[in-house]
Amino acid sequence: MLLAGHQPTEPHLYSLLMGIKKGKLTQLKNKAKIPIPEARLLLGVCDQVNELQYGQVHLLTLLIG
């Protein structure tokens, strides 16, 4: 029924299906992590104390793995 495009109207069934969908998407996300040798992680935060001039950026890179 779902593959045919039928939308469940019963709240409990809909809730169960959404839980299954969320679980499957989480599994896919966790399995899809592909390690990249010598990858970098770039973190960015706003300059709350106005240390940087307009257009300037400060970068901090971290080696992962």
PyMOL Python script that loads the backbone (N, CA, C, O; Angstrom):
from pymol import cmd

cmd.read_pdbstr("""\
ATOM      1  N   MET A   1       0.821  -1.191   0.000  1.00  0.00           N
ATOM      2  CA  MET A   1       0.000   0.000   0.000  1.00  0.00           C
ATOM      3  C   MET A   1       0.867   1.258   0.000  1.00  0.00           C
ATOM      4  O   MET A   1       0.591   2.210  -0.730  1.00  0.00           O
ATOM      5  N   LEU A   2       1.922   1.254   0.829  1.00  0.00           N
ATOM      6  CA  LEU A   2       2.772   2.435   0.897  1.00  0.00           C
ATOM      7  C   LEU A   2       3.514   2.672  -0.417  1.00  0.00           C
ATOM      8  O   LEU A   2       3.679   3.811  -0.853  1.00  0.00           O
ATOM      9  N   LEU A   3       3.962   1.575  -1.044  1.00  0.00           N
ATOM     10  CA  LEU A   3       4.667   1.712  -2.313  1.00  0.00           C
ATOM     11  C   LEU A   3       3.745   2.236  -3.409  1.00  0.00           C
ATOM     12  O   LEU A   3       4.206   2.853  -4.370  1.00  0.00           O
ATOM     13  N   ALA A   4       2.448   1.992  -3.266  1.00  0.00           N
ATOM     14  CA  ALA A   4       1.476   2.470  -4.244  1.00  0.00           C
ATOM     15  C   ALA A   4       1.100   3.927  -4.002  1.00  0.00           C
ATOM     16  O   ALA A   4       0.326   4.499  -4.770  1.00  0.00           O
ATOM     17  N   GLY A   5       1.636   4.537  -2.945  1.00  0.00           N
ATOM     18  CA  GLY A   5       1.366   5.943  -2.684  1.00  0.00           C
ATOM     19  C   GLY A   5       0.281   6.190  -1.656  1.00  0.00           C
ATOM     20  O   GLY A   5      -0.098   7.340  -1.435  1.00  0.00           O
ATOM     21  N   HIS A   6      -0.233   5.142  -1.019  1.00  0.00           N
ATOM     22  CA  HIS A   6      -1.282   5.313  -0.006  1.00  0.00           C
ATOM     23  C   HIS A   6      -0.684   5.930   1.249  1.00  0.00           C
ATOM     24  O   HIS A   6       0.336   5.450   1.743  1.00  0.00           O
ATOM     25  N   GLN A   7      -1.293   6.972   1.768  1.00  0.00           N
ATOM     26  CA  GLN A   7      -0.832   7.615   2.995  1.00  0.00           C
ATOM     27  C   GLN A   7      -1.649   7.089   4.177  1.00  0.00           C
ATOM     28  O   GLN A   7      -2.878   7.170   4.157  1.00  0.00           O
ATOM     29  N   PRO A   8      -0.985   6.551   5.209  1.00  0.00           N
ATOM     30  CA  PRO A   8      -1.724   6.047   6.362  1.00  0.00           C
ATOM     31  C   PRO A   8      -2.404   7.197   7.119  1.00  0.00           C
ATOM     32  O   PRO A   8      -1.792   8.231   7.387  1.00  0.00           O
ATOM     33  N   THR A   9      -3.673   6.991   7.453  1.00  0.00           N
ATOM     34  CA  THR A   9      -4.414   8.027   8.171  1.00  0.00           C
ATOM     35  C   THR A   9      -4.550   7.706   9.653  1.00  0.00           C
ATOM     36  O   THR A   9      -4.884   8.583  10.450  1.00  0.00           O
ATOM     37  N   GLU A  10      -4.295   6.466  10.025  1.00  0.00           N
ATOM     38  CA  GLU A  10      -4.410   6.065  11.427  1.00  0.00           C
ATOM     39  C   GLU A  10      -3.149   6.534  12.152  1.00  0.00           C
ATOM     40  O   GLU A  10      -2.050   6.165  11.739  1.00  0.00           O
ATOM     41  N   PRO A  11      -3.262   7.334  13.218  1.00  0.00           N
ATOM     42  CA  PRO A  11      -2.102   7.945  13.879  1.00  0.00           C
ATOM     43  C   PRO A  11      -1.074   6.943  14.403  1.00  0.00           C
ATOM     44  O   PRO A  11       0.127   7.185  14.290  1.00  0.00           O
ATOM     45  N   HIS A  12      -1.519   5.831  14.969  1.00  0.00           N
ATOM     46  CA  HIS A  12      -0.575   4.865  15.527  1.00  0.00           C
ATOM     47  C   HIS A  12       0.250   4.220  14.414  1.00  0.00           C
ATOM     48  O   HIS A  12       1.466   4.081  14.546  1.00  0.00           O
ATOM     49  N   LEU A  13      -0.399   3.830  13.326  1.00  0.00           N
ATOM     50  CA  LEU A  13       0.313   3.241  12.195  1.00  0.00           C
ATOM     51  C   LEU A  13       1.301   4.240  11.613  1.00  0.00           C
ATOM     52  O   LEU A  13       2.437   3.885  11.297  1.00  0.00           O
ATOM     53  N   TYR A  14       0.870   5.485  11.472  1.00  0.00           N
ATOM     54  CA  TYR A  14       1.746   6.528  10.940  1.00  0.00           C
ATOM     55  C   TYR A  14       2.964   6.708  11.841  1.00  0.00           C
ATOM     56  O   TYR A  14       4.084   6.827  11.344  1.00  0.00           O
ATOM     57  N   SER A  15       2.765   6.730  13.146  1.00  0.00           N
ATOM     58  CA  SER A  15       3.857   6.883  14.099  1.00  0.00           C
ATOM     59  C   SER A  15       4.846   5.715  13.996  1.00  0.00           C
ATOM     60  O   SER A  15       6.058   5.926  14.022  1.00  0.00           O
ATOM     61  N   LEU A  16       4.338   4.503  13.882  1.00  0.00           N
ATOM     62  CA  LEU A  16       5.209   3.335  13.738  1.00  0.00           C
ATOM     63  C   LEU A  16       6.037   3.424  12.466  1.00  0.00           C
ATOM     64  O   LEU A  16       7.239   3.160  12.481  1.00  0.00           O
ATOM     65  N   LEU A  17       5.395   3.794  11.371  1.00  0.00           N
ATOM     66  CA  LEU A  17       6.104   3.886  10.096  1.00  0.00           C
ATOM     67  C   LEU A  17       7.167   4.979  10.123  1.00  0.00           C
ATOM     68  O   LEU A  17       8.251   4.797   9.570  1.00  0.00           O
ATOM     69  N   MET A  18       6.875   6.093  10.750  1.00  0.00           N
ATOM     70  CA  MET A  18       7.862   7.170  10.842  1.00  0.00           C
ATOM     71  C   MET A  18       9.046   6.748  11.707  1.00  0.00           C
ATOM     72  O   MET A  18      10.183   7.133  11.432  1.00  0.00           O
ATOM     73  N   GLY A  19       8.783   5.949  12.764  1.00  0.00           N
ATOM     74  CA  GLY A  19       9.868   5.436  13.597  1.00  0.00           C
ATOM     75  C   GLY A  19      10.772   4.496  12.823  1.00  0.00           C
ATOM     76  O   GLY A  19      11.995   4.544  12.957  1.00  0.00           O
ATOM     77  N   ILE A  20      10.164   3.639  12.010  1.00  0.00           N
ATOM     78  CA  ILE A  20      10.944   2.715  11.174  1.00  0.00           C
ATOM     79  C   ILE A  20      11.771   3.513  10.166  1.00  0.00           C
ATOM     80  O   ILE A  20      12.950   3.227   9.958  1.00  0.00           O
ATOM     81  N   LYS A  21      11.152   4.506   9.548  1.00  0.00           N
ATOM     82  CA  LYS A  21      11.850   5.331   8.565  1.00  0.00           C
ATOM     83  C   LYS A  21      13.046   6.041   9.205  1.00  0.00           C
ATOM     84  O   LYS A  21      14.138   6.065   8.639  1.00  0.00           O
ATOM     85  N   LYS A  22      12.829   6.614  10.381  1.00  0.00           N
ATOM     86  CA  LYS A  22      13.912   7.317  11.073  1.00  0.00           C
ATOM     87  C   LYS A  22      15.051   6.362  11.398  1.00  0.00           C
ATOM     88  O   LYS A  22      16.219   6.707  11.221  1.00  0.00           O
ATOM     89  N   GLY A  23      14.719   5.159  11.874  1.00  0.00           N
ATOM     90  CA  GLY A  23      15.738   4.170  12.195  1.00  0.00           C
ATOM     91  C   GLY A  23      16.545   3.749  10.979  1.00  0.00           C
ATOM     92  O   GLY A  23      17.765   3.606  11.058  1.00  0.00           O
ATOM     93  N   LYS A  24      15.867   3.551   9.855  1.00  0.00           N
ATOM     94  CA  LYS A  24      16.552   3.154   8.622  1.00  0.00           C
ATOM     95  C   LYS A  24      17.463   4.263   8.109  1.00  0.00           C
ATOM     96  O   LYS A  24      18.564   3.992   7.630  1.00  0.00           O
ATOM     97  N   LEU A  25      17.007   5.514   8.209  1.00  0.00           N
ATOM     98  CA  LEU A  25      17.847   6.626   7.780  1.00  0.00           C
ATOM     99  C   LEU A  25      19.072   6.774   8.671  1.00  0.00           C
ATOM    100  O   LEU A  25      20.157   7.095   8.185  1.00  0.00           O
ATOM    101  N   THR A  26      18.910   6.541   9.974  1.00  0.00           N
ATOM    102  CA  THR A  26      20.042   6.602  10.894  1.00  0.00           C
ATOM    103  C   THR A  26      21.048   5.502  10.574  1.00  0.00           C
ATOM    104  O   THR A  26      22.255   5.742  10.574  1.00  0.00           O
ATOM    105  N   GLN A  27      20.548   4.290  10.300  1.00  0.00           N
ATOM    106  CA  GLN A  27      21.438   3.189   9.922  1.00  0.00           C
ATOM    107  C   GLN A  27      22.216   3.530   8.657  1.00  0.00           C
ATOM    108  O   GLN A  27      23.422   3.294   8.581  1.00  0.00           O
ATOM    109  N   LEU A  28      21.531   4.080   7.672  1.00  0.00           N
ATOM    110  CA  LEU A  28      22.182   4.432   6.415  1.00  0.00           C
ATOM    111  C   LEU A  28      23.245   5.494   6.642  1.00  0.00           C
ATOM    112  O   LEU A  28      24.342   5.411   6.089  1.00  0.00           O
ATOM    113  N   LYS A  29      22.921   6.487   7.453  1.00  0.00           N
ATOM    114  CA  LYS A  29      23.881   7.556   7.748  1.00  0.00           C
ATOM    115  C   LYS A  29      25.125   6.999   8.417  1.00  0.00           C
ATOM    116  O   LYS A  29      26.241   7.382   8.067  1.00  0.00           O
ATOM    117  N   ASN A  30      24.947   6.099   9.376  1.00  0.00           N
ATOM    118  CA  ASN A  30      26.084   5.528  10.094  1.00  0.00           C
ATOM    119  C   ASN A  30      26.918   4.605   9.210  1.00  0.00           C
ATOM    120  O   ASN A  30      28.140   4.562   9.352  1.00  0.00           O
ATOM    121  N   LYS A  31      26.289   3.878   8.314  1.00  0.00           N
ATOM    122  CA  LYS A  31      27.012   2.974   7.430  1.00  0.00           C
ATOM    123  C   LYS A  31      27.734   3.728   6.330  1.00  0.00           C
ATOM    124  O   LYS A  31      28.734   3.242   5.802  1.00  0.00           O
ATOM    125  N   ALA A  32      27.246   4.906   5.977  1.00  0.00           N
ATOM    126  CA  ALA A  32      27.796   5.645   4.849  1.00  0.00           C
ATOM    127  C   ALA A  32      29.059   6.418   5.203  1.00  0.00           C
ATOM    128  O   ALA A  32      29.626   7.086   4.338  1.00  0.00           O
ATOM    129  N   LYS A  33      29.507   6.348   6.428  1.00  0.00           N
ATOM    130  CA  LYS A  33      30.731   7.060   6.806  1.00  0.00           C
ATOM    131  C   LYS A  33      31.926   6.400   6.119  1.00  0.00           C
ATOM    132  O   LYS A  33      32.244   5.237   6.368  1.00  0.00           O
ATOM    133  N   ILE A  34      32.565   7.160   5.265  1.00  0.00           N
ATOM    134  CA  ILE A  34      33.706   6.648   4.516  1.00  0.00           C
ATOM    135  C   ILE A  34      34.952   7.334   5.063  1.00  0.00           C
ATOM    136  O   ILE A  34      35.082   8.554   4.963  1.00  0.00           O
ATOM    137  N   PRO A  35      35.872   6.560   5.641  1.00  0.00           N
ATOM    138  CA  PRO A  35      37.079   7.188   6.183  1.00  0.00           C
ATOM    139  C   PRO A  35      37.957   7.736   5.056  1.00  0.00           C
ATOM    140  O   PRO A  35      38.159   7.077   4.037  1.00  0.00           O
ATOM    141  N   ILE A  36      38.467   8.932   5.251  1.00  0.00           N
ATOM    142  CA  ILE A  36      39.343   9.569   4.277  1.00  0.00           C
ATOM    143  C   ILE A  36      40.681   9.793   4.965  1.00  0.00           C
ATOM    144  O   ILE A  36      40.748  10.524   5.953  1.00  0.00           O
ATOM    145  N   PRO A  37      41.747   9.179   4.462  1.00  0.00           N
ATOM    146  CA  PRO A  37      43.056   9.328   5.100  1.00  0.00           C
ATOM    147  C   PRO A  37      43.481  10.795   5.148  1.00  0.00           C
ATOM    148  O   PRO A  37      43.298  11.541   4.185  1.00  0.00           O
ATOM    149  N   GLU A  38      44.038  11.185   6.264  1.00  0.00           N
ATOM    150  CA  GLU A  38      44.534  12.544   6.482  1.00  0.00           C
ATOM    151  C   GLU A  38      43.471  13.610   6.215  1.00  0.00           C
ATOM    152  O   GLU A  38      43.785  14.681   5.697  1.00  0.00           O
ATOM    153  N   ALA A  39      42.230  13.324   6.563  1.00  0.00           N
ATOM    154  CA  ALA A  39      41.146  14.298   6.408  1.00  0.00           C
ATOM    155  C   ALA A  39      41.299  15.411   7.436  1.00  0.00           C
ATOM    156  O   ALA A  39      41.953  15.234   8.464  1.00  0.00           O
ATOM    157  N   ARG A  40      40.699  16.540   7.154  1.00  0.00           N
ATOM    158  CA  ARG A  40      40.741  17.676   8.073  1.00  0.00           C
ATOM    159  C   ARG A  40      39.332  18.033   8.497  1.00  0.00           C
ATOM    160  O   ARG A  40      38.371  17.804   7.762  1.00  0.00           O
ATOM    161  N   LEU A  41      39.221  18.588   9.671  1.00  0.00           N
ATOM    162  CA  LEU A  41      37.949  19.073  10.186  1.00  0.00           C
ATOM    163  C   LEU A  41      38.073  20.578  10.329  1.00  0.00           C
ATOM    164  O   LEU A  41      38.974  21.065  11.012  1.00  0.00           O
ATOM    165  N   LEU A  42      37.178  21.320   9.690  1.00  0.00           N
ATOM    166  CA  LEU A  42      37.217  22.771   9.747  1.00  0.00           C
ATOM    167  C   LEU A  42      36.090  23.254  10.647  1.00  0.00           C
ATOM    168  O   LEU A  42      34.920  22.966  10.396  1.00  0.00           O
ATOM    169  N   LEU A  43      36.445  23.989  11.695  1.00  0.00           N
ATOM    170  CA  LEU A  43      35.473  24.527  12.628  1.00  0.00           C
ATOM    171  C   LEU A  43      35.356  26.025  12.418  1.00  0.00           C
ATOM    172  O   LEU A  43      36.359  26.699  12.186  1.00  0.00           O
ATOM    173  N   GLY A  44      34.151  26.547  12.498  1.00  0.00           N
ATOM    174  CA  GLY A  44      33.968  27.978  12.350  1.00  0.00           C
ATOM    175  C   GLY A  44      33.053  28.535  13.429  1.00  0.00           C
ATOM    176  O   GLY A  44      32.030  27.936  13.761  1.00  0.00           O
ATOM    177  N   VAL A  45      33.424  29.670  13.965  1.00  0.00           N
ATOM    178  CA  VAL A  45      32.590  30.363  14.944  1.00  0.00           C
ATOM    179  C   VAL A  45      32.609  31.852  14.594  1.00  0.00           C
ATOM    180  O   VAL A  45      33.517  32.325  13.910  1.00  0.00           O
ATOM    181  N   CYS A  46      31.618  32.571  15.060  1.00  0.00           N
ATOM    182  CA  CYS A  46      31.587  34.004  14.787  1.00  0.00           C
ATOM    183  C   CYS A  46      32.544  34.739  15.727  1.00  0.00           C
ATOM    184  O   CYS A  46      32.853  34.265  16.820  1.00  0.00           O
ATOM    185  N   ASP A  47      33.007  35.909  15.276  1.00  0.00           N
ATOM    186  CA  ASP A  47      33.933  36.742  16.039  1.00  0.00           C
ATOM    187  C   ASP A  47      33.114  37.646  16.959  1.00  0.00           C
ATOM    188  O   ASP A  47      32.710  38.736  16.555  1.00  0.00           O
ATOM    189  N   GLN A  48      32.871  37.206  18.177  1.00  0.00           N
ATOM    190  CA  GLN A  48      32.020  37.947  19.092  1.00  0.00           C
ATOM    191  C   GLN A  48      32.725  39.127  19.756  1.00  0.00           C
ATOM    192  O   GLN A  48      32.063  40.018  20.287  1.00  0.00           O
ATOM    193  N   VAL A  49      34.055  39.146  19.734  1.00  0.00           N
ATOM    194  CA  VAL A  49      34.799  40.230  20.393  1.00  0.00           C
ATOM    195  C   VAL A  49      35.427  41.188  19.386  1.00  0.00           C
ATOM    196  O   VAL A  49      36.242  42.030  19.762  1.00  0.00           O
ATOM    197  N   ASN A  50      35.064  41.072  18.125  1.00  0.00           N
ATOM    198  CA  ASN A  50      35.532  41.961  17.051  1.00  0.00           C
ATOM    199  C   ASN A  50      37.046  42.049  16.941  1.00  0.00           C
ATOM    200  O   ASN A  50      37.594  43.139  16.784  1.00  0.00           O
ATOM    201  N   GLU A  51      37.725  40.915  17.023  1.00  0.00           N
ATOM    202  CA  GLU A  51      39.181  40.870  16.870  1.00  0.00           C
ATOM    203  C   GLU A  51      39.577  40.942  15.397  1.00  0.00           C
ATOM    204  O   GLU A  51      40.639  41.471  15.070  1.00  0.00           O
ATOM    205  N   LEU A  52      38.743  40.419  14.511  1.00  0.00           N
ATOM    206  CA  LEU A  52      39.074  40.346  13.089  1.00  0.00           C
ATOM    207  C   LEU A  52      38.524  41.556  12.346  1.00  0.00           C
ATOM    208  O   LEU A  52      37.477  42.100  12.695  1.00  0.00           O
ATOM    209  N   GLN A  53      39.257  41.963  11.312  1.00  0.00           N
ATOM    210  CA  GLN A  53      38.793  43.023  10.432  1.00  0.00           C
ATOM    211  C   GLN A  53      37.763  42.440   9.456  1.00  0.00           C
ATOM    212  O   GLN A  53      37.674  41.223   9.298  1.00  0.00           O
ATOM    213  N   TYR A  54      37.003  43.300   8.817  1.00  0.00           N
ATOM    214  CA  TYR A  54      36.012  42.865   7.836  1.00  0.00           C
ATOM    215  C   TYR A  54      36.707  42.049   6.746  1.00  0.00           C
ATOM    216  O   TYR A  54      37.714  42.481   6.185  1.00  0.00           O
ATOM    217  N   GLY A  55      36.173  40.891   6.456  1.00  0.00           N
ATOM    218  CA  GLY A  55      36.728  40.021   5.415  1.00  0.00           C
ATOM    219  C   GLY A  55      37.802  39.072   5.903  1.00  0.00           C
ATOM    220  O   GLY A  55      38.206  38.181   5.155  1.00  0.00           O
ATOM    221  N   GLN A  56      38.280  39.225   7.122  1.00  0.00           N
ATOM    222  CA  GLN A  56      39.302  38.324   7.661  1.00  0.00           C
ATOM    223  C   GLN A  56      38.658  37.074   8.241  1.00  0.00           C
ATOM    224  O   GLN A  56      37.522  37.094   8.714  1.00  0.00           O
ATOM    225  N   VAL A  57      39.411  35.997   8.191  1.00  0.00           N
ATOM    226  CA  VAL A  57      38.987  34.750   8.828  1.00  0.00           C
ATOM    227  C   VAL A  57      40.185  34.172   9.580  1.00  0.00           C
ATOM    228  O   VAL A  57      41.335  34.401   9.206  1.00  0.00           O
ATOM    229  N   HIS A  58      39.907  33.438  10.617  1.00  0.00           N
ATOM    230  CA  HIS A  58      40.934  32.708  11.363  1.00  0.00           C
ATOM    231  C   HIS A  58      40.577  31.236  11.243  1.00  0.00           C
ATOM    232  O   HIS A  58      39.473  30.838  11.614  1.00  0.00           O
ATOM    233  N   LEU A  59      41.481  30.430  10.739  1.00  0.00           N
ATOM    234  CA  LEU A  59      41.205  29.016  10.528  1.00  0.00           C
ATOM    235  C   LEU A  59      42.010  28.162  11.506  1.00  0.00           C
ATOM    236  O   LEU A  59      43.176  28.434  11.792  1.00  0.00           O
ATOM    237  N   LEU A  60      41.354  27.132  12.001  1.00  0.00           N
ATOM    238  CA  LEU A  60      42.001  26.133  12.838  1.00  0.00           C
ATOM    239  C   LEU A  60      41.633  24.791  12.247  1.00  0.00           C
ATOM    240  O   LEU A  60      40.457  24.430  12.226  1.00  0.00           O
ATOM    241  N   THR A  61      42.601  24.050  11.772  1.00  0.00           N
ATOM    242  CA  THR A  61      42.331  22.737  11.189  1.00  0.00           C
ATOM    243  C   THR A  61      42.854  21.664  12.122  1.00  0.00           C
ATOM    244  O   THR A  61      43.892  21.824  12.763  1.00  0.00           O
ATOM    245  N   LEU A  62      42.122  20.580  12.185  1.00  0.00           N
ATOM    246  CA  LEU A  62      42.495  19.445  13.015  1.00  0.00           C
ATOM    247  C   LEU A  62      42.672  18.220  12.152  1.00  0.00           C
ATOM    248  O   LEU A  62      41.829  17.934  11.302  1.00  0.00           O
ATOM    249  N   LEU A  63      43.753  17.491  12.354  1.00  0.00           N
ATOM    250  CA  LEU A  63      43.984  16.252  11.632  1.00  0.00           C
ATOM    251  C   LEU A  63      43.134  15.173  12.291  1.00  0.00           C
ATOM    252  O   LEU A  63      43.201  14.974  13.504  1.00  0.00           O
ATOM    253  N   ILE A  64      42.338  14.481  11.488  1.00  0.00           N
ATOM    254  CA  ILE A  64      41.470  13.418  11.991  1.00  0.00           C
ATOM    255  C   ILE A  64      42.146  12.086  11.711  1.00  0.00           C
ATOM    256  O   ILE A  64      42.632  11.840  10.607  1.00  0.00           O
ATOM    257  N   GLY A  65      42.170  11.238  12.719  1.00  0.00           N
ATOM    258  CA  GLY A  65      42.684   9.884  12.518  1.00  0.00           C
ATOM    259  C   GLY A  65      44.122   9.854  12.624  1.00  0.00           C
ATOM    260  O   GLY A  65      44.729   8.792  12.482  1.00  0.00           O
TER     261      GLY A  65
END
""", "prot")
cmd.dss("prot")
cmd.show_as("cartoon", "prot")
cmd.util.cbc("prot")
cmd.orient("prot")
